[in-house]
Amino acid sequence: MTEDCNFVPGRASVQSGSKDADMAGETEEDTRAIACAALTICESLVITLRELGVLSEREIEDLLTDAANAQCAAADENESSTAHRASAALIRKIREGKNAI
């Protein structure tokens, strides 16, 4: 196991120039780690559901389209629209099969 696998949220060092910890005590590094973990878990679930025949390729494409559209709708209704629009763009890249990360 590498040192990175021993990461504990809330204990990440804040590098100079990064944002201060938010109200929950999470650093920007924590937030990115959480997002990466969530994306990896979802990707694994979708792959497993496809391999088991639960979801077809078309259904996965529809799922990703719906997710991107939901992020666009949230951007239109939310002050933090930049994050929602970036999420929608990332989901579209994933749907198109491009390396989004």
N, CA, C and O atoms as a GROMACS GRO file, in nm:
protein
  404
    1MET      N    1   0.085  -0.117   0.000
    1MET     CA    2   0.000   0.000   0.000
    1MET      C    3   0.090   0.123   0.000
    1MET      O    4   0.187   0.129   0.076
    2THR      N    5   0.060   0.221  -0.084
    2THR     CA    6   0.140   0.342  -0.089
    2THR      C    7   0.098   0.438   0.021
    2THR      O    8  -0.007   0.423   0.083
    3GLU      N    9   0.183   0.536   0.043
    3GLU     CA   10   0.153   0.636   0.146
    3GLU      C   11   0.022   0.708   0.117
    3GLU      O   12  -0.051   0.742   0.210
    4ASP      N   13  -0.008   0.731  -0.011
    4ASP     CA   14  -0.132   0.799  -0.048
    4ASP      C   15  -0.256   0.722  -0.002
    4ASP      O   16  -0.360   0.782   0.023
    5CYS      N   17  -0.245   0.591   0.010
    5CYS     CA   18  -0.359   0.510   0.051
    5CYS      C   19  -0.387   0.522   0.200
    5CYS      O   20  -0.487   0.470   0.249
    6ASN      N   21  -0.300   0.589   0.272
    6ASN     CA   22  -0.320   0.612   0.416
    6ASN      C   23  -0.379   0.750   0.442
    6ASN      O   24  -0.379   0.796   0.556
    7PHE      N   25  -0.428   0.814   0.339
    7PHE     CA   26  -0.486   0.948   0.350
    7PHE      C   27  -0.605   0.949   0.444
    7PHE      O   28  -0.693   0.863   0.435
    8VAL      N   29  -0.608   1.046   0.533
    8VAL     CA   30  -0.720   1.062   0.625
    8VAL      C   31  -0.780   1.201   0.603
    8VAL      O   32  -0.711   1.300   0.626
    9PRO      N   33  -0.908   1.210   0.558
    9PRO     CA   34  -0.969   1.342   0.536
    9PRO      C   35  -0.957   1.428   0.661
    9PRO      O   36  -0.975   1.382   0.773
   10GLY      N   37  -0.927   1.556   0.638
   10GLY     CA   38  -0.914   1.650   0.749
   10GLY      C   39  -0.772   1.661   0.800
   10GLY      O   40  -0.741   1.748   0.881
   11ARG      N   41  -0.685   1.572   0.752
   11ARG     CA   42  -0.546   1.574   0.797
   11ARG      C   43  -0.451   1.608   0.683
   11ARG      O   44  -0.330   1.595   0.699
   12ALA      N   45  -0.504   1.649   0.571
   12ALA     CA   46  -0.419   1.683   0.458
   12ALA      C   47  -0.348   1.814   0.485
   12ALA      O   48  -0.404   1.904   0.549
   13SER      N   49  -0.228   1.824   0.437
   13SER     CA   50  -0.157   1.950   0.454
   13SER      C   51  -0.206   2.048   0.351
   13SER      O   52  -0.229   2.013   0.236
   14VAL      N   53  -0.222   2.172   0.392
   14VAL     CA   54  -0.267   2.277   0.303
   14VAL      C   55  -0.144   2.340   0.240
   14VAL      O   56  -0.062   2.399   0.310
   15GLN      N   57  -0.132   2.327   0.110
   15GLN     CA   58  -0.017   2.383   0.041
   15GLN      C   59  -0.035   2.532   0.026
   15GLN      O   60  -0.148   2.582   0.023
   16SER      N   61   0.075   2.604   0.016
   16SER     CA   62   0.066   2.748   0.000
   16SER      C   63  -0.008   2.779  -0.128
   16SER      O   64   0.014   2.714  -0.231
   17GLY      N   65  -0.094   2.876  -0.123
   17GLY     CA   66  -0.173   2.915  -0.239
   17GLY      C   67  -0.306   2.843  -0.251
   17GLY      O   68  -0.389   2.883  -0.333
   18SER      N   69  -0.328   2.739  -0.172
   18SER     CA   70  -0.456   2.669  -0.180
   18SER      C   71  -0.557   2.739  -0.091
   18SER      O   72  -0.520   2.819  -0.005
   19LYS      N   73  -0.682   2.708  -0.112
   19LYS     CA   74  -0.789   2.770  -0.033
   19LYS      C   75  -0.780   2.724   0.112
   19LYS      O   76  -0.732   2.614   0.140
   20ASP      N   77  -0.827   2.806   0.202
   20ASP     CA   78  -0.833   2.768   0.343
   20ASP      C   79  -0.935   2.657   0.361
   20ASP      O   80  -1.020   2.635   0.275
   21ALA      N   81  -0.926   2.587   0.472
   21ALA     CA   82  -1.022   2.482   0.502
   21ALA      C   83  -1.161   2.542   0.510
   21ALA      O   84  -1.178   2.654   0.558
   22ASP      N   85  -1.260   2.468   0.462
   22ASP     CA   86  -1.397   2.518   0.467
   22ASP      C   87  -1.455   2.499   0.606
   22ASP      O   88  -1.385   2.454   0.697
   23MET      N   89  -1.583   2.532   0.624
   23MET     CA   90  -1.646   2.529   0.755
   23MET      C   91  -1.646   2.389   0.815
   23MET      O   92  -1.647   2.376   0.938
   24ALA      N   93  -1.646   2.286   0.736
   24ALA     CA   94  -1.648   2.149   0.787
   24ALA      C   95  -1.508   2.102   0.825
   24ALA      O   96  -1.492   1.990   0.873
   25GLY      N   97  -1.408   2.184   0.804
   25GLY     CA   98  -1.271   2.148   0.836
   25GLY      C   99  -1.201   2.072   0.725
   25GLY      O  100  -1.090   2.022   0.745
   26GLU      N  101  -1.262   2.063   0.608
   26GLU     CA  102  -1.200   1.992   0.497
   26GLU      C  103  -1.115   2.089   0.416
   26GLU      O  104  -1.152   2.204   0.394
   27THR      N  105  -1.003   2.040   0.372
   27THR     CA  106  -0.917   2.118   0.285
   27THR      C  107  -0.958   2.097   0.140
   27THR      O  108  -1.040   2.010   0.110
   28GLU      N  109  -0.902   2.175   0.052
   28GLU     CA  110  -0.929   2.156  -0.091
   28GLU      C  111  -0.884   2.016  -0.134
   28GLU      O  112  -0.949   1.953  -0.217
   29GLU      N  113  -0.773   1.968  -0.079
   29GLU     CA  114  -0.724   1.834  -0.110
   29GLU      C  115  -0.823   1.728  -0.064
   29GLU      O  116  -0.846   1.630  -0.135
   30ASP      N  117  -0.883   1.748   0.054
   30ASP     CA  118  -0.986   1.656   0.104
   30ASP      C  119  -1.103   1.650   0.007
   30ASP      O  120  -1.150   1.542  -0.029
   31THR      N  121  -1.149   1.766  -0.035
   31THR     CA  122  -1.264   1.775  -0.125
   31THR      C  123  -1.235   1.703  -0.256
   31THR      O  124  -1.322   1.632  -0.308
   32ARG      N  125  -1.116   1.720  -0.310
   32ARG     CA  126  -1.079   1.652  -0.434
   32ARG      C  127  -1.071   1.502  -0.414
   32ARG      O  128  -1.112   1.425  -0.501
   33ALA      N  129  -1.019   1.459  -0.300
   33ALA     CA  130  -1.009   1.316  -0.271
   33ALA      C  131  -1.148   1.254  -0.260
   33ALA      O  132  -1.171   1.144  -0.310
   34ILE      N  133  -1.239   1.324  -0.196
   34ILE     CA  134  -1.376   1.276  -0.181
   34ILE      C  135  -1.442   1.265  -0.318
   34ILE      O  136  -1.508   1.165  -0.348
   35ALA      N  137  -1.425   1.366  -0.401
   35ALA     CA  138  -1.483   1.366  -0.536
   35ALA      C  139  -1.425   1.252  -0.619
   35ALA      O  140  -1.498   1.185  -0.692
   36CYS      N  141  -1.296   1.231  -0.610
   36CYS     CA  142  -1.231   1.124  -0.686
   36CYS      C  143  -1.281   0.987  -0.641
   36CYS      O  144  -1.307   0.900  -0.723
   37ALA      N  145  -1.293   0.970  -0.510
   37ALA     CA  146  -1.344   0.843  -0.457
   37ALA      C  147  -1.486   0.818  -0.505
   37ALA      O  148  -1.519   0.707  -0.546
   38ALA      N  149  -1.571   0.921  -0.500
   38ALA     CA  150  -1.710   0.906  -0.544
   38ALA      C  151  -1.716   0.871  -0.693
   38ALA      O  152  -1.794   0.785  -0.733
   39LEU      N  153  -1.635   0.936  -0.774
   39LEU     CA  154  -1.633   0.909  -0.917
   39LEU      C  155  -1.587   0.765  -0.944
   39LEU      O  156  -1.644   0.696  -1.029
   40THR      N  157  -1.486   0.721  -0.872
   40THR     CA  158  -1.434   0.585  -0.890
   40THR      C  159  -1.537   0.480  -0.851
   40THR      O  160  -1.554   0.380  -0.921
   41ILE      N  161  -1.606   0.503  -0.740
   41ILE     CA  162  -1.710   0.409  -0.696
   41ILE      C  163  -1.823   0.403  -0.799
   41ILE      O  164  -1.869   0.294  -0.834
   42CYS      N  165  -1.868   0.518  -0.846
   42CYS     CA  166  -1.975   0.520  -0.946
   42CYS      C  167  -1.934   0.453  -1.076
   42CYS      O  168  -2.012   0.380  -1.136
   43GLU      N  169  -1.811   0.478  -1.118
   43GLU     CA  170  -1.762   0.414  -1.240
   43GLU      C  171  -1.762   0.262  -1.224
   43GLU      O  172  -1.805   0.190  -1.314
   44SER      N  173  -1.714   0.214  -1.110
   44SER     CA  174  -1.713   0.070  -1.085
   44SER      C  175  -1.853   0.011  -1.085
   44SER      O  176  -1.875  -0.098  -1.138
   45LEU      N  177  -1.947   0.083  -1.025
   45LEU     CA  178  -2.086   0.036  -1.024
   45LEU      C  179  -2.144   0.027  -1.164
   45LEU      O  180  -2.208  -0.072  -1.199
   46VAL      N  181  -2.122   0.129  -1.244
   46VAL     CA  182  -2.176   0.131  -1.380
   46VAL      C  183  -2.113   0.018  -1.462
   46VAL      O  184  -2.184  -0.051  -1.536
   47ILE      N  185  -1.983   0.000  -1.450
   47ILE     CA  186  -1.916  -0.108  -1.524
   47ILE      C  187  -1.972  -0.244  -1.482
   47ILE      O  188  -2.000  -0.329  -1.567
   48THR      N  189  -1.989  -0.264  -1.352
   48THR     CA  190  -2.043  -0.390  -1.302
   48THR      C  191  -2.185  -0.413  -1.351
   48THR      O  192  -2.219  -0.523  -1.393
   49LEU      N  193  -2.268  -0.309  -1.347
   49LEU     CA  194  -2.406  -0.322  -1.394
   49LEU      C  195  -2.411  -0.355  -1.543
   49LEU      O  196  -2.498  -0.429  -1.588
   50ARG      N  197  -2.317  -0.298  -1.620
   50ARG     CA  198  -2.311  -0.330  -1.763
   50ARG      C  199  -2.266  -0.474  -1.783
   50ARG      O  200  -2.325  -0.548  -1.863
   51GLU      N  201  -2.162  -0.516  -1.711
   51GLU     CA  202  -2.110  -0.652  -1.727
   51GLU      C  203  -2.212  -0.757  -1.685
   51GLU      O  204  -2.214  -0.866  -1.742
   52LEU      N  205  -2.295  -0.726  -1.587
   52LEU     CA  206  -2.398  -0.820  -1.542
   52LEU      C  207  -2.523  -0.818  -1.630
   52LEU      O  208  -2.615  -0.897  -1.610
   53GLY      N  209  -2.525  -0.727  -1.727
   53GLY     CA  210  -2.640  -0.717  -1.816
   53GLY      C  211  -2.758  -0.642  -1.757
   53GLY      O  212  -2.868  -0.646  -1.812
   54VAL      N  213  -2.736  -0.574  -1.646
   54VAL     CA  214  -2.844  -0.497  -1.583
   54VAL      C  215  -2.870  -0.369  -1.663
   54VAL      O  216  -2.985  -0.328  -1.679
   55LEU      N  217  -2.764  -0.306  -1.711
   55LEU     CA  218  -2.775  -0.185  -1.793
   55LEU      C  219  -2.709  -0.208  -1.928
   55LEU      O  220  -2.602  -0.267  -1.937
   56SER      N  221  -2.775  -0.161  -2.033
   56SER     CA  222  -2.716  -0.168  -2.167
   56SER      C  223  -2.630  -0.043  -2.189
   56SER      O  224  -2.635   0.052  -2.112
   57GLU      N  225  -2.551  -0.047  -2.295
   57GLU     CA  226  -2.469   0.071  -2.330
   57GLU      C  227  -2.559   0.193  -2.350
   57GLU      O  228  -2.525   0.303  -2.306
   58ARG      N  229  -2.672   0.174  -2.415
   58ARG     CA  230  -2.766   0.284  -2.440
   58ARG      C  231  -2.820   0.341  -2.309
   58ARG      O  232  -2.831   0.462  -2.292
   59GLU      N  233  -2.854   0.252  -2.216
   59GLU     CA  234  -2.906   0.298  -2.086
   59GLU      C  235  -2.799   0.375  -2.008
   59GLU      O  236  -2.831   0.470  -1.937
   60ILE      N  237  -2.674   0.334  -2.022
   60ILE     CA  238  -2.566   0.406  -1.955
   60ILE      C  239  -2.549   0.544  -2.018
   60ILE      O  240  -2.529   0.643  -1.947
   61GLU      N  241  -2.556   0.550  -2.150
   61GLU     CA  242  -2.548   0.680  -2.218
   61GLU      C  243  -2.663   0.770  -2.173
   61GLU      O  244  -2.643   0.889  -2.147
   62ASP      N  245  -2.783   0.715  -2.164
   62ASP     CA  246  -2.899   0.792  -2.118
   62ASP      C  247  -2.880   0.840  -1.974
   62ASP      O  248  -2.913   0.954  -1.941
   63LEU      N  249  -2.826   0.752  -1.889
   63LEU     CA  250  -2.800   0.788  -1.749
   63LEU      C  251  -2.704   0.906  -1.741
   63LEU      O  252  -2.726   1.000  -1.665
   64LEU      N  253  -2.596   0.901  -1.820
   64LEU     CA  254  -2.498   1.009  -1.818
   64LEU      C  255  -2.555   1.138  -1.878
   64LEU      O  256  -2.523   1.247  -1.831
   65THR      N  257  -2.638   1.125  -1.980
   65THR     CA  258  -2.704   1.243  -2.038
   65THR      C  259  -2.795   1.308  -1.935
   65THR      O  260  -2.794   1.430  -1.919
   66ASP      N  261  -2.873   1.228  -1.866
   66ASP     CA  262  -2.962   1.280  -1.761
   66ASP      C  263  -2.882   1.348  -1.650
   66ASP      O  264  -2.922   1.454  -1.601
   67ALA      N  265  -2.770   1.288  -1.610
   67ALA     CA  266  -2.687   1.346  -1.505
   67ALA      C  267  -2.631   1.482  -1.550
   67ALA      O  268  -2.630   1.577  -1.472
   68ALA      N  269  -2.583   1.490  -1.673
   68ALA     CA  270  -2.531   1.616  -1.725
   68ALA      C  271  -2.640   1.722  -1.732
   68ALA      O  272  -2.618   1.838  -1.697
   69ASN      N  273  -2.758   1.682  -1.777
   69ASN     CA  274  -2.871   1.776  -1.785
   69ASN      C  275  -2.912   1.825  -1.646
   69ASN      O  276  -2.949   1.941  -1.629
   70ALA      N  277  -2.907   1.736  -1.547
   70ALA     CA  278  -2.940   1.776  -1.410
   70ALA      C  279  -2.841   1.878  -1.358
   70ALA      O  280  -2.879   1.972  -1.288
   71GLN      N  281  -2.714   1.861  -1.392
   71GLN     CA  282  -2.613   1.958  -1.348
   71GLN      C  283  -2.635   2.094  -1.416
   71GLN      O  284  -2.617   2.198  -1.354
   72CYS      N  285  -2.674   2.092  -1.543
   72CYS     CA  286  -2.704   2.218  -1.613
   72CYS      C  287  -2.824   2.287  -1.551
   72CYS      O  288  -2.824   2.409  -1.534
   73ALA      N  289  -2.926   2.211  -1.516
   73ALA     CA  290  -3.044   2.269  -1.452
   73ALA      C  291  -3.007   2.327  -1.317
   73ALA      O  292  -3.055   2.434  -1.280
   74ALA      N  293  -2.924   2.257  -1.242
   74ALA     CA  294  -2.880   2.307  -1.112
   74ALA      C  295  -2.799   2.435  -1.128
   74ALA      O  296  -2.807   2.525  -1.044
   75ALA      N  297  -2.721   2.444  -1.235
   75ALA     CA  298  -2.642   2.564  -1.260
   75ALA      C  299  -2.732   2.684  -1.283
   75ALA      O  300  -2.700   2.795  -1.242
   76ASP      N  301  -2.844   2.661  -1.349
   76ASP     CA  302  -2.937   2.770  -1.378
   76ASP      C  303  -3.009   2.819  -1.252
   76ASP      O  304  -3.057   2.932  -1.248
   77GLU      N  305  -3.015   2.734  -1.150
   77GLU     CA  306  -3.089   2.766  -1.028
   77GLU      C  307  -2.999   2.798  -0.909
   77GLU      O  308  -3.050   2.828  -0.801
   78ASN      N  309  -2.868   2.792  -0.926
   78ASN     CA  310  -2.778   2.796  -0.812
   78ASN      C  311  -2.670   2.902  -0.830
   78ASN      O  312  -2.626   2.928  -0.942
   79GLU      N  313  -2.629   2.960  -0.720
   79GLU     CA  314  -2.523   3.060  -0.724
   79GLU      C  315  -2.389   2.999  -0.762
   79GLU      O  316  -2.306   3.066  -0.824
   80SER      N  317  -2.366   2.874  -0.726
   80SER     CA  318  -2.238   2.807  -0.757
   80SER      C  319  -2.247   2.738  -0.893
   80SER      O  320  -2.213   2.621  -0.906
   81SER      N  321  -2.292   2.812  -0.992
   81SER     CA  322  -2.315   2.755  -1.124
   81SER      C  323  -2.187   2.706  -1.191
   81SER      O  324  -2.193   2.616  -1.274
   82THR      N  325  -2.073   2.764  -1.157
   82THR     CA  326  -1.948   2.723  -1.220
   82THR      C  327  -1.919   2.577  -1.192
   82THR      O  328  -1.881   2.504  -1.284
   83ALA      N  329  -1.936   2.532  -1.069
   83ALA     CA  330  -1.911   2.393  -1.034
   83ALA      C  331  -2.010   2.300  -1.105
   83ALA      O  332  -1.971   2.193  -1.152
   84HIS      N  333  -2.136   2.341  -1.114
   84HIS     CA  334  -2.236   2.258  -1.182
   84HIS      C  335  -2.208   2.248  -1.331
   84HIS      O  336  -2.220   2.141  -1.390
   85ARG      N  337  -2.169   2.359  -1.392
   85ARG     CA  338  -2.137   2.356  -1.535
   85ARG      C  339  -2.013   2.271  -1.562
   85ARG      O  340  -2.008   2.197  -1.660
   86ALA      N  341  -1.913   2.281  -1.474
   86ALA     CA  342  -1.793   2.198  -1.488
   86ALA      C  343  -1.828   2.051  -1.472
   86ALA      O  344  -1.774   1.966  -1.542
   87SER      N  345  -1.918   2.020  -1.380
   87SER     CA  346  -1.962   1.882  -1.360
   87SER      C  347  -2.032   1.830  -1.485
   87SER      O  348  -2.008   1.718  -1.528
   88ALA      N  349  -2.117   1.912  -1.542
   88ALA     CA  350  -2.188   1.872  -1.665
   88ALA      C  351  -2.089   1.845  -1.777
   88ALA      O  352  -2.103   1.748  -1.851
   89ALA      N  353  -1.989   1.931  -1.791
   89ALA     CA  354  -1.888   1.912  -1.896
   89ALA      C  355  -1.809   1.783  -1.874
   89ALA      O  356  -1.780   1.710  -1.969
   90LEU      N  357  -1.775   1.754  -1.749
   90LEU     CA  358  -1.703   1.631  -1.717
   90LEU      C  359  -1.787   1.508  -1.750
   90LEU      O  360  -1.737   1.411  -1.807
   91ILE      N  361  -1.914   1.511  -1.714
   91ILE     CA  362  -2.004   1.398  -1.742
   91ILE      C  363  -2.016   1.377  -1.893
   91ILE      O  364  -2.017   1.263  -1.939
   92ARG      N  365  -2.024   1.485  -1.968
   92ARG     CA  366  -2.033   1.472  -2.114
   92ARG      C  367  -1.906   1.409  -2.172
   92ARG      O  368  -1.913   1.327  -2.264
   93LYS      N  369  -1.789   1.447  -2.118
   93LYS     CA  370  -1.664   1.387  -2.165
   93LYS      C  371  -1.662   1.238  -2.135
   93LYS      O  372  -1.620   1.157  -2.218
   94ILE      N  373  -1.708   1.201  -2.016
   94ILE     CA  374  -1.713   1.060  -1.979
   94ILE      C  375  -1.807   0.985  -2.074
   94ILE      O  376  -1.774   0.876  -2.121
   95ARG      N  377  -1.923   1.044  -2.102
   95ARG     CA  378  -2.020   0.981  -2.193
   95ARG      C  379  -1.961   0.962  -2.332
   95ARG      O  380  -1.988   0.861  -2.398
   96GLU      N  381  -1.881   1.057  -2.378
   96GLU     CA  382  -1.820   1.051  -2.511
   96GLU      C  383  -1.700   0.957  -2.515
   96GLU      O  384  -1.643   0.933  -2.621
   97GLY      N  385  -1.662   0.905  -2.397
   97GLY     CA  386  -1.550   0.811  -2.393
   97GLY      C  387  -1.414   0.877  -2.392
   97GLY      O  388  -1.313   0.810  -2.415
   98LYS      N  389  -1.409   1.007  -2.365
   98LYS     CA  390  -1.283   1.078  -2.360
   98LYS      C  391  -1.226   1.066  -2.219
   98LYS      O  392  -1.299   1.043  -2.122
   99ASN      N  393  -1.097   1.080  -2.210
   99ASN     CA  394  -1.033   1.080  -2.078
   99ASN      C  395  -1.063   1.212  -2.012
   99ASN      O  396  -1.004   1.314  -2.047
  100ALA      N  397  -1.156   1.212  -1.917
  100ALA     CA  398  -1.207   1.334  -1.857
  100ALA      C  399  -1.126   1.383  -1.738
  100ALA      O  400  -1.140   1.498  -1.697
  101ILE      N  401  -1.042   1.299  -1.684
  101ILE     CA  402  -0.970   1.338  -1.563
  101ILE      C  403  -0.828   1.375  -1.596
  101ILE      O  404  -0.751   1.411  -1.507
   0.00000   0.00000   0.00000
